[in-house]
Amino acid sequence: MRLTVVGCSGSFPGPDSPASCYLVEQDGFRLLLDLGNGALGALARHADLDSVDAVVLSHLHADHCLDVCPYVVYRRYHPDGPRRRIPLLGPTGTHGRLASAYDPHSRGSLRDVFDVVAIAPGERELGPFRLRFDRVNHPVETYAVRVEAAGAALTYSGDTGRSDALVRLAEGSTALLCEASFTDGPVNPPDLHLTGREAGEHAATAGAGRLLVTHVPPWTDSATVLAEATTAFGGPAELVTSGAAYDL
């Protein structure tokens, strides 16, 4: 299984990265985890936009889903004709949210472009992958996902505050791709995001083999986040960057 970080900036695109988007590949199948604002152009550096086989959206905040809208343009209006329809998995209301974002004055459907499927806790097969979803701790309906193939397991946190569900999902993962938007401090709002220390604690409790820290906003000190995460985890941890790739 190969993971490519297309975008990893938290909350909004930063000077060095688009918002959240991760390309996972196995046996020629290409799966996107999130497609946040600014990510579509960066994705084209790593894969032909025609070659994506499915998209999974952890939740419907703009920094995780909004570049689905320009992707509609690409797939619907390509000069060589409409591209094949692909699965789009997301929380309840995904189609309405993105159709409205694409054109708020139209009642048109995006179903000519995507086969929209609602996520729920549980398992499903998608191409060579076995996916397992669980609800995590964020103000809107949000899912973490465990992606398994060929003996490897990648768990992606989506956005979450402290979450027992994330620990269960990540148990024994080859890698935990975990958000850490905050540093330790008294002013962090509850049930929204993790600190670096909390990300490390989740990875340690889950027994993950590796911690990949992501979703650090441009206004947060990434070196502090990583130091907190590394100390709490006690295993190999690194801060991901746009364009980085990992063989799991």
Phi and psi restraints in degrees (value plus and minus 20) as a CYANA .aco file:
   2 ARG   PHI    -138.9   -98.9
   2 ARG   PSI     111.9   151.9
   3 LEU   PHI    -132.0   -92.0
   3 LEU   PSI     107.2   147.2
   4 THR   PHI    -138.8   -98.8
   4 THR   PSI     107.3   147.3
   5 VAL   PHI    -104.5   -64.5
   5 VAL   PSI      87.6   127.6
   6 VAL   PHI    -102.5   -62.5
   6 VAL   PSI     -68.2   -28.2
   7 GLY   PHI    -164.7  -124.7
   7 GLY   PSI     123.4   163.4
   8 CYS   PHI    -163.3  -123.3
   8 CYS   PSI     -12.8    27.2
   9 SER   PHI     -92.5   -52.5
   9 SER   PSI     115.9   155.9
  10 GLY   PHI    -105.4   -65.4
  10 GLY   PSI     114.8   154.8
  11 SER   PHI      56.4    96.4
  11 SER   PSI     -55.6   -15.6
  12 PHE   PHI    -181.5  -141.5
  12 PHE   PSI     138.9   178.9
  13 PRO   PHI     -80.6   -40.6
  13 PRO   PSI     123.4   163.4
  14 GLY   PHI    -129.7   -89.7
  14 GLY   PSI    -198.5  -158.5
  15 PRO   PHI     -86.8   -46.8
  15 PRO   PSI     -40.4    -0.4
  16 ASP   PHI    -136.1   -96.1
  16 ASP   PSI     -19.1    20.9
  17 SER   PHI    -182.7  -142.7
  17 SER   PSI     124.2   164.2
  18 PRO   PHI     -88.6   -48.6
  18 PRO   PSI     158.0   198.0
  19 ALA   PHI     -93.9   -53.9
  19 ALA   PSI    -195.4  -155.4
  20 SER   PHI     -79.5   -39.5
  20 SER   PSI     107.9   147.9
  21 CYS   PHI    -187.5  -147.5
  21 CYS   PSI     109.1   149.1
  22 TYR   PHI    -155.0  -115.0
  22 TYR   PSI     108.6   148.6
  23 LEU   PHI    -119.8   -79.8
  23 LEU   PSI     102.9   142.9
  24 VAL   PHI    -137.7   -97.7
  24 VAL   PSI     107.8   147.8
  25 GLU   PHI    -145.8  -105.8
  25 GLU   PSI     120.7   160.7
  26 GLN   PHI    -175.7  -135.7
  26 GLN   PSI     105.7   145.7
  27 ASP   PHI      33.6    73.6
  27 ASP   PSI      18.9    58.9
  28 GLY   PHI      62.9   102.9
  28 GLY   PSI     -25.1    14.9
  29 PHE   PHI    -110.9   -70.9
  29 PHE   PSI     113.3   153.3
  30 ARG   PHI    -138.1   -98.1
  30 ARG   PSI      99.6   139.6
  31 LEU   PHI    -136.8   -96.8
  31 LEU   PSI     111.3   151.3
  32 LEU   PHI    -119.9   -79.9
  32 LEU   PSI     110.6   150.6
  33 LEU   PHI    -121.7   -81.7
  33 LEU   PSI      87.1   127.1
  34 ASP   PHI      49.4    89.4
  34 ASP   PSI     135.4   175.4
  35 LEU   PHI    -169.4  -129.4
  35 LEU   PSI      52.0    92.0
  36 GLY   PHI     -96.2   -56.2
  36 GLY   PSI     153.9   193.9
  37 ASN   PHI     -84.6   -44.6
  37 ASN   PSI     114.2   154.2
  38 GLY   PHI      70.0   110.0
  38 GLY   PSI     -25.6    14.4
  39 ALA   PHI    -103.4   -63.4
  39 ALA   PSI     -45.2    -5.2
  40 LEU   PHI     -83.3   -43.3
  40 LEU   PSI     -63.9   -23.9
  41 GLY   PHI     -82.3   -42.3
  41 GLY   PSI     -62.7   -22.7
  42 ALA   PHI     -84.7   -44.7
  42 ALA   PSI     -55.8   -15.8
  43 LEU   PHI     -77.9   -37.9
  43 LEU   PSI     -56.7   -16.7
  44 ALA   PHI     -84.5   -44.5
  44 ALA   PSI     -37.3     2.7
  45 ARG   PHI     -94.9   -54.9
  45 ARG   PSI     -39.2     0.8
  46 HIS   PHI    -132.8   -92.8
  46 HIS   PSI     -39.9     0.1
  47 ALA   PHI    -177.2  -137.2
  47 ALA   PSI     126.2   166.2
  48 ASP   PHI     -80.0   -40.0
  48 ASP   PSI     110.4   150.4
  49 LEU   PHI     -83.7   -43.7
  49 LEU   PSI     -40.9    -0.9
  50 ASP   PHI     -92.1   -52.1
  50 ASP   PSI     -40.2    -0.2
  51 SER   PHI    -108.9   -68.9
  51 SER   PSI     -24.1    15.9
  52 VAL   PHI     -90.1   -50.1
  52 VAL   PSI     111.9   151.9
  53 ASP   PHI    -120.7   -80.7
  53 ASP   PSI     -41.2    -1.2
  54 ALA   PHI    -187.3  -147.3
  54 ALA   PSI     135.1   175.1
  55 VAL   PHI    -147.9  -107.9
  55 VAL   PSI     113.7   153.7
  56 VAL   PHI    -137.4   -97.4
  56 VAL   PSI     106.9   146.9
  57 LEU   PHI    -127.5   -87.5
  57 LEU   PSI     103.3   143.3
  58 SER   PHI     -88.7   -48.7
  58 SER   PSI     -56.6   -16.6
  59 HIS   PHI    -185.6  -145.6
  59 HIS   PSI     159.7   199.7
  60 LEU   PHI    -127.9   -87.9
  60 LEU   PSI       3.1    43.1
  61 HIS   PHI     -94.6   -54.6
  61 HIS   PSI     128.9   168.9
  62 ALA   PHI     -76.3   -36.3
  62 ALA   PSI     -56.9   -16.9
  63 ASP   PHI     -94.6   -54.6
  63 ASP   PSI     -16.5    23.5
  64 HIS   PHI    -144.0  -104.0
  64 HIS   PSI     -30.2     9.8
  65 CYS   PHI    -159.9  -119.9
  65 CYS   PSI     -34.2     5.8
  66 LEU   PHI     -91.1   -51.1
  66 LEU   PSI     -43.1    -3.1
  67 ASP   PHI     -97.9   -57.9
  67 ASP   PSI     -16.4    23.6
  68 VAL   PHI     -79.9   -39.9
  68 VAL   PSI     -52.5   -12.5
  69 CYS   PHI     -83.5   -43.5
  69 CYS   PSI     -72.4   -32.4
  70 PRO   PHI     -85.4   -45.4
  70 PRO   PSI     -45.2    -5.2
  71 TYR   PHI     -88.1   -48.1
  71 TYR   PSI     -50.9   -10.9
  72 VAL   PHI     -79.1   -39.1
  72 VAL   PSI     -65.9   -25.9
  73 VAL   PHI     -77.6   -37.6
  73 VAL   PSI     -67.7   -27.7
  74 TYR   PHI     -80.0   -40.0
  74 TYR   PSI     -67.1   -27.1
  75 ARG   PHI     -98.0   -58.0
  75 ARG   PSI     -48.3    -8.3
  76 ARG   PHI    -106.5   -66.5
  76 ARG   PSI     -57.6   -17.6
  77 TYR   PHI    -135.4   -95.4
  77 TYR   PSI      -0.8    39.2
  78 HIS   PHI     -75.2   -35.2
  78 HIS   PSI     118.1   158.1
  79 PRO   PHI     -77.2   -37.2
  79 PRO   PSI     -45.9    -5.9
  80 ASP   PHI    -108.6   -68.6
  80 ASP   PSI     -14.0    26.0
  81 GLY   PHI      90.3   130.3
  81 GLY   PSI     144.2   184.2
  82 PRO   PHI     -77.6   -37.6
  82 PRO   PSI     122.6   162.6
  83 ARG   PHI    -104.7   -64.7
  83 ARG   PSI     145.8   185.8
  84 ARG   PHI     -82.4   -42.4
  84 ARG   PSI     130.8   170.8
  85 ARG   PHI     -96.3   -56.3
  85 ARG   PSI     116.4   156.4
  86 ILE   PHI    -148.3  -108.3
  86 ILE   PSI     136.7   176.7
  87 PRO   PHI     -87.1   -47.1
  87 PRO   PSI     119.4   159.4
  88 LEU   PHI    -147.3  -107.3
  88 LEU   PSI      88.4   128.4
  89 LEU   PHI    -120.4   -80.4
  89 LEU   PSI     111.1   151.1
  90 GLY   PHI    -181.1  -141.1
  90 GLY   PSI     153.6   193.6
  91 PRO   PHI     -84.5   -44.5
  91 PRO   PSI     151.3   191.3
  92 THR   PHI     -72.2   -32.2
  92 THR   PSI     112.5   152.5
  93 GLY   PHI      70.0   110.0
  93 GLY   PSI     -13.8    26.2
  94 THR   PHI     -78.8   -38.8
  94 THR   PSI     -67.4   -27.4
  95 HIS   PHI     -82.3   -42.3
  95 HIS   PSI     -67.9   -27.9
  96 GLY   PHI     -82.1   -42.1
  96 GLY   PSI     -61.7   -21.7
  97 ARG   PHI     -81.6   -41.6
  97 ARG   PSI     -66.7   -26.7
  98 LEU   PHI     -99.5   -59.5
  98 LEU   PSI     -53.4   -13.4
  99 ALA   PHI     -83.2   -43.2
  99 ALA   PSI     -60.3   -20.3
 100 SER   PHI     -87.6   -47.6
 100 SER   PSI     -60.5   -20.5
 101 ALA   PHI     -85.3   -45.3
 101 ALA   PSI     -56.2   -16.2
 102 TYR   PHI     -87.5   -47.5
 102 TYR   PSI     -64.6   -24.6
 103 ASP   PHI    -175.0  -135.0
 103 ASP   PSI      77.5   117.5
 104 PRO   PHI     -87.6   -47.6
 104 PRO   PSI     -32.7     7.3
 105 HIS   PHI    -120.2   -80.2
 105 HIS   PSI     -15.8    24.2
 106 SER   PHI    -136.7   -96.7
 106 SER   PSI     128.7   168.7
 107 ARG   PHI    -118.6   -78.6
 107 ARG   PSI      -6.7    33.3
 108 GLY   PHI     -84.7   -44.7
 108 GLY   PSI     134.2   174.2
 109 SER   PHI    -118.2   -78.2
 109 SER   PSI     133.0   173.0
 110 LEU   PHI    -117.1   -77.1
 110 LEU   PSI     -11.4    28.6
 111 ARG   PHI     -97.2   -57.2
 111 ARG   PSI     -27.5    12.5
 112 ASP   PHI     -94.0   -54.0
 112 ASP   PSI     -39.7     0.3
 113 VAL   PHI    -122.9   -82.9
 113 VAL   PSI     -60.5   -20.5
 114 PHE   PHI    -146.9  -106.9
 114 PHE   PSI     124.1   164.1
 115 ASP   PHI    -111.7   -71.7
 115 ASP   PSI      78.7   118.7
 116 VAL   PHI    -103.1   -63.1
 116 VAL   PSI     105.8   145.8
 117 VAL   PHI    -147.4  -107.4
 117 VAL   PSI     112.2   152.2
 118 ALA   PHI     -99.8   -59.8
 118 ALA   PSI     114.9   154.9
 119 ILE   PHI    -101.9   -61.9
 119 ILE   PSI     125.1   165.1
 120 ALA   PHI    -165.4  -125.4
 120 ALA   PSI     138.4   178.4
 121 PRO   PHI     -75.4   -35.4
 121 PRO   PSI     115.9   155.9
 122 GLY   PHI     117.2   157.2
 122 GLY   PSI    -187.2  -147.2
 123 GLU   PHI    -136.9   -96.9
 123 GLU   PSI     133.6   173.6
 124 ARG   PHI    -175.9  -135.9
 124 ARG   PSI     136.4   176.4
 125 GLU   PHI    -116.9   -76.9
 125 GLU   PSI     122.0   162.0
 126 LEU   PHI    -167.4  -127.4
 126 LEU   PSI      88.3   128.3
 127 GLY   PHI      37.0    77.0
 127 GLY   PSI    -152.3  -112.3
 128 PRO   PHI    -102.3   -62.3
 128 PRO   PSI     -20.7    19.3
 129 PHE   PHI    -118.4   -78.4
 129 PHE   PSI     124.8   164.8
 130 ARG   PHI    -124.3   -84.3
 130 ARG   PSI     101.4   141.4
 131 LEU   PHI    -126.2   -86.2
 131 LEU   PSI     118.1   158.1
 132 ARG   PHI    -148.3  -108.3
 132 ARG   PSI     106.5   146.5
 133 PHE   PHI    -132.8   -92.8
 133 PHE   PSI     127.2   167.2
 134 ASP   PHI    -169.2  -129.2
 134 ASP   PSI     131.2   171.2
 135 ARG   PHI     -95.2   -55.2
 135 ARG   PSI     113.4   153.4
 136 VAL   PHI    -136.0   -96.0
 136 VAL   PSI    -195.5  -155.5
 137 ASN   PHI    -121.2   -81.2
 137 ASN   PSI      69.3   109.3
 138 HIS   PHI    -165.8  -125.8
 138 HIS   PSI     136.3   176.3
 139 PRO   PHI     -82.8   -42.8
 139 PRO   PSI     -44.5    -4.5
 140 VAL   PHI    -131.9   -91.9
 140 VAL   PSI     145.8   185.8
 141 GLU   PHI     -77.8   -37.8
 141 GLU   PSI      97.1   137.1
 142 THR   PHI    -158.7  -118.7
 142 THR   PSI     120.7   160.7
 143 TYR   PHI    -144.6  -104.6
 143 TYR   PSI     114.7   154.7
 144 ALA   PHI    -105.8   -65.8
 144 ALA   PSI     137.3   177.3
 145 VAL   PHI    -158.9  -118.9
 145 VAL   PSI     117.4   157.4
 146 ARG   PHI    -124.1   -84.1
 146 ARG   PSI     107.1   147.1
 147 VAL   PHI    -134.8   -94.8
 147 VAL   PSI      98.8   138.8
 148 GLU   PHI    -140.5  -100.5
 148 GLU   PSI     120.3   160.3
 149 ALA   PHI    -186.6  -146.6
 149 ALA   PSI     119.3   159.3
 150 ALA   PHI      32.1    72.1
 150 ALA   PSI      19.1    59.1
 151 GLY   PHI      63.6   103.6
 151 GLY   PSI     -20.6    19.4
 152 ALA   PHI    -129.1   -89.1
 152 ALA   PSI     132.8   172.8
 153 ALA   PHI    -158.5  -118.5
 153 ALA   PSI     103.0   143.0
 154 LEU   PHI    -130.9   -90.9
 154 LEU   PSI     106.1   146.1
 155 THR   PHI    -130.4   -90.4
 155 THR   PSI     108.7   148.7
 156 TYR   PHI    -132.1   -92.1
 156 TYR   PSI     106.5   146.5
 157 SER   PHI     -94.6   -54.6
 157 SER   PSI     -40.0     0.0
 158 GLY   PHI      39.2    79.2
 158 GLY   PSI    -169.5  -129.5
 159 ASP   PHI    -124.2   -84.2
 159 ASP   PSI     114.2   154.2
 160 THR   PHI    -182.6  -142.6
 160 THR   PSI     129.0   169.0
 161 GLY   PHI    -102.5   -62.5
 161 GLY   PSI    -185.4  -145.4
 162 ARG   PHI     -75.6   -35.6
 162 ARG   PSI     116.6   156.6
 163 SER   PHI    -170.7  -130.7
 163 SER   PSI      94.3   134.3
 164 ASP   PHI     -84.8   -44.8
 164 ASP   PSI     -52.2   -12.2
 165 ALA   PHI     -82.6   -42.6
 165 ALA   PSI     -59.7   -19.7
 166 LEU   PHI     -83.5   -43.5
 166 LEU   PSI     -62.2   -22.2
 167 VAL   PHI     -80.3   -40.3
 167 VAL   PSI     -65.8   -25.8
 168 ARG   PHI     -81.4   -41.4
 168 ARG   PSI     -63.0   -23.0
 169 LEU   PHI     -85.7   -45.7
 169 LEU   PSI     -56.7   -16.7
 170 ALA   PHI    -106.8   -66.8
 170 ALA   PSI     -19.8    20.2
 171 GLU   PHI     -74.7   -34.7
 171 GLU   PSI     101.7   141.7
 172 GLY   PHI      49.7    89.7
 172 GLY   PSI      -5.7    34.3
 173 SER   PHI     -83.0   -43.0
 173 SER   PSI     126.0   166.0
 174 THR   PHI     -79.5   -39.5
 174 THR   PSI     -61.9   -21.9
 175 ALA   PHI    -167.4  -127.4
 175 ALA   PSI     122.9   162.9
 176 LEU   PHI    -130.2   -90.2
 176 LEU   PSI      93.3   133.3
 177 LEU   PHI    -110.7   -70.7
 177 LEU   PSI      82.4   122.4
 178 CYS   PHI    -144.9  -104.9
 178 CYS   PSI     111.7   151.7
 179 GLU   PHI     -87.1   -47.1
 179 GLU   PSI     126.9   166.9
 180 ALA   PHI    -171.2  -131.2
 180 ALA   PSI      71.3   111.3
 181 SER   PHI    -112.0   -72.0
 181 SER   PSI     -37.1     2.9
 182 PHE   PHI    -140.4  -100.4
 182 PHE   PSI     137.9   177.9
 183 THR   PHI    -123.0   -83.0
 183 THR   PSI     143.4   183.4
 184 ASP   PHI     -81.1   -41.1
 184 ASP   PSI     114.6   154.6
 185 GLY   PHI     158.1   198.1
 185 GLY   PSI     143.9   183.9
 186 PRO   PHI     -99.4   -59.4
 186 PRO   PSI     -28.8    11.2
 187 VAL   PHI    -123.5   -83.5
 187 VAL   PSI     -16.9    23.1
 188 ASN   PHI     -87.8   -47.8
 188 ASN   PSI     108.7   148.7
 189 PRO   PHI     -87.0   -47.0
 189 PRO   PSI     126.3   166.3
 190 PRO   PHI     -97.4   -57.4
 190 PRO   PSI     136.3   176.3
 191 ASP   PHI      36.5    76.5
 191 ASP   PSI      23.4    63.4
 192 LEU   PHI    -152.2  -112.2
 192 LEU   PSI     -79.5   -39.5
 193 HIS   PHI    -162.0  -122.0
 193 HIS   PSI     149.6   189.6
 194 LEU   PHI    -118.4   -78.4
 194 LEU   PSI     132.3   172.3
 195 THR   PHI    -103.7   -63.7
 195 THR   PSI     150.1   190.1
 196 GLY   PHI     -79.8   -39.8
 196 GLY   PSI     -62.5   -22.5
 197 ARG   PHI     -79.9   -39.9
 197 ARG   PSI     -64.8   -24.8
 198 GLU   PHI     -86.0   -46.0
 198 GLU   PSI     -57.3   -17.3
 199 ALA   PHI     -80.7   -40.7
 199 ALA   PSI     -63.9   -23.9
 200 GLY   PHI     -83.2   -43.2
 200 GLY   PSI     -59.7   -19.7
 201 GLU   PHI     -85.1   -45.1
 201 GLU   PSI     -60.8   -20.8
 202 HIS   PHI     -81.3   -41.3
 202 HIS   PSI     -64.4   -24.4
 203 ALA   PHI     -84.5   -44.5
 203 ALA   PSI     -61.5   -21.5
 204 ALA   PHI     -86.0   -46.0
 204 ALA   PSI     -64.7   -24.7
 205 THR   PHI     -83.5   -43.5
 205 THR   PSI     -56.6   -16.6
 206 ALA   PHI     -97.1   -57.1
 206 ALA   PSI     -34.4     5.6
 207 GLY   PHI      49.1    89.1
 207 GLY   PSI      12.8    52.8
 208 ALA   PHI     -87.0   -47.0
 208 ALA   PSI     127.5   167.5
 209 GLY   PHI     -94.7   -54.7
 209 GLY   PSI     -45.9    -5.9
 210 ARG   PHI    -175.2  -135.2
 210 ARG   PSI     124.1   164.1
 211 LEU   PHI    -133.8   -93.8
 211 LEU   PSI     101.4   141.4
 212 LEU   PHI    -130.8   -90.8
 212 LEU   PSI      89.5   129.5
 213 VAL   PHI    -107.4   -67.4
 213 VAL   PSI     111.5   151.5
 214 THR   PHI    -162.0  -122.0
 214 THR   PSI     158.6   198.6
 215 HIS   PHI      43.1    83.1
 215 HIS   PSI      17.4    57.4
 216 VAL   PHI    -106.3   -66.3
 216 VAL   PSI      99.6   139.6
 217 PRO   PHI     -85.8   -45.8
 217 PRO   PSI     134.4   174.4
 218 PRO   PHI     -77.7   -37.7
 218 PRO   PSI     -45.4    -5.4
 219 TRP   PHI    -108.4   -68.4
 219 TRP   PSI     -20.7    19.3
 220 THR   PHI    -121.8   -81.8
 220 THR   PSI     121.5   161.5
 221 ASP   PHI     -93.7   -53.7
 221 ASP   PSI      83.5   123.5
 222 SER   PHI     -86.3   -46.3
 222 SER   PSI     -52.0   -12.0
 223 ALA   PHI     -84.6   -44.6
 223 ALA   PSI     -59.0   -19.0
 224 THR   PHI     -86.9   -46.9
 224 THR   PSI     -63.3   -23.3
 225 VAL   PHI     -76.7   -36.7
 225 VAL   PSI     -68.2   -28.2
 226 LEU   PHI     -85.3   -45.3
 226 LEU   PSI     -60.4   -20.4
 227 ALA   PHI     -82.0   -42.0
 227 ALA   PSI     -63.4   -23.4
 228 GLU   PHI     -81.6   -41.6
 228 GLU   PSI     -64.6   -24.6
 229 ALA   PHI     -85.3   -45.3
 229 ALA   PSI     -63.1   -23.1
 230 THR   PHI     -83.8   -43.8
 230 THR   PSI     -64.0   -24.0
 231 THR   PHI     -83.0   -43.0
 231 THR   PSI     -63.8   -23.8
 232 ALA   PHI     -92.3   -52.3
 232 ALA   PSI     -53.3   -13.3
 233 PHE   PHI     -99.3   -59.3
 233 PHE   PSI     -68.8   -28.8
 234 GLY   PHI      60.3   100.3
 234 GLY   PSI     -15.9    24.1
 235 GLY   PHI    -145.5  -105.5
 235 GLY   PSI    -189.4  -149.4
 236 PRO   PHI     -87.7   -47.7
 236 PRO   PSI     104.0   144.0
 237 ALA   PHI    -158.6  -118.6
 237 ALA   PSI     123.7   163.7
 238 GLU   PHI    -170.4  -130.4
 238 GLU   PSI     138.0   178.0
 239 LEU   PHI    -110.4   -70.4
 239 LEU   PSI     101.6   141.6
 240 VAL   PHI     -93.8   -53.8
 240 VAL   PSI     136.7   176.7
 241 THR   PHI    -152.6  -112.6
 241 THR   PSI     135.0   175.0
 242 SER   PHI     -80.7   -40.7
 242 SER   PSI     108.3   148.3
 243 GLY   PHI      78.2   118.2
 243 GLY   PSI     -34.3     5.7
 244 ALA   PHI     -88.5   -48.5
 244 ALA   PSI     126.0   166.0
 245 ALA   PHI    -152.2  -112.2
 245 ALA   PSI     127.0   167.0
 246 TYR   PHI    -156.5  -116.5
 246 TYR   PSI     113.1   153.1
 247 ASP   PHI    -117.0   -77.0
 247 ASP   PSI     100.1   140.1
